[in-house]
Amino acid sequence: MSRLMTRTSRWRLPGLLLALVLTVALSACGDSAGSESHAGHEGNSDSSGAFPVTVEHKYGTTKIPSEPKRVVTLGLSDQDAVLALGIKPVGAVDWFKERPYGKWPWTDKLWGKDRPQIVGERDEYNMEKIAALQPDVIIAQYSGMKKEQYETLSEIAPVVAQPKGYADYQAPWQVMSMQIGKSLGKEAEMEKLISDVDEKFADVRKAHPEWKGKTVAIGEPYQPGKFAAFSPKDPKVDFLTNMGFTTSNAYEDVMNNQVAADLSFERLDVMDEDYAVWMSYPGTEKQLNSDPLYRKLEVSKENRDVFLPYENPDVGAALSFNTVLSIPYAIDETVPLLEAAK
């Protein structure tokens, strides 16, 4: 399965071990993150007057008594929204095996020389490392955090879990961003950042009225003869609908309320819309264009397919992150590729 779709098994910490972890954390001196350096709050504005704040989420409400200085993010892309507010998380999870500060061009300057402690991979968290970082708040928006994990983490610090009313990984990026802004006492700053991104999307729609109402399908081949088609609720599809595109009823029916549909090449007809957008690795375009089933599609015959690489440039990663920081980069990289499709 695609590295973007794989969810690792959930790890639960027994109560006795948690008590030991907390004891170690409380006795730790300073930052116990090994050889990596860490930065906490670096924002310039004074948000201390916003506290205490209470944030509602999937598992209830969380009160944050004072301005967080040390932030741990457990959502796959949550660190972006925190960085956008001038705060460098001390801990984050790994997603792309690149480390969250990796090579992403939309965040490299914001991280600078500082590095967060890696405290897990996707939805599997290392509770000992999290506790040792002594966070003031733990944020998990774009995540699949389970109730048991939430309860365990709440013994370490206030936890802001996934937004209420949305399936895991399906909350709009704006909602998740505002949850983070509120948690950090920076709602007004986040509203401005979101407004700037919305304006950039509006500029695209104005420049390309021909895209309005055109249907789009987004897929990713992940092994020979198999591909994933992404739901309209997936961030990558949401990105394109913000440009004016839409999804057909037939495409939505195939999803059956899944985040992504796991399909064989016999169902490549699902991708035969006005535009087919493929998340691609080296060789993806060649693989599809050499497949007889794919060559039969009208979208292929008429060159209305678009291939968005995960790297060089990192546009596929930017769409997958779909954050207040990655979206402007993704727009700049994607628009020319869409313009080239006939």
PyMOL commands that set and color helices and strands:
alter all, ss='L'
color gray80, all
select helices_A, chain A and resi 15-27+48-50+78-84+108-111+127-132+147-154+173-183+187-207+209-211+235-241+249-255+265-271+284-289+292-295+298-301+315-321+326-340
alter helices_A, ss='H'
color red, helices_A
select strands_A, chain A and resi 53-57+60-64+71-73+91-94+117-121+124-125+137-139+159-160+216-223+226-230+260-264+275-280+305-309
alter strands_A, ss='S'
color yellow, strands_A
deselect
rebuild
show_as cartoon
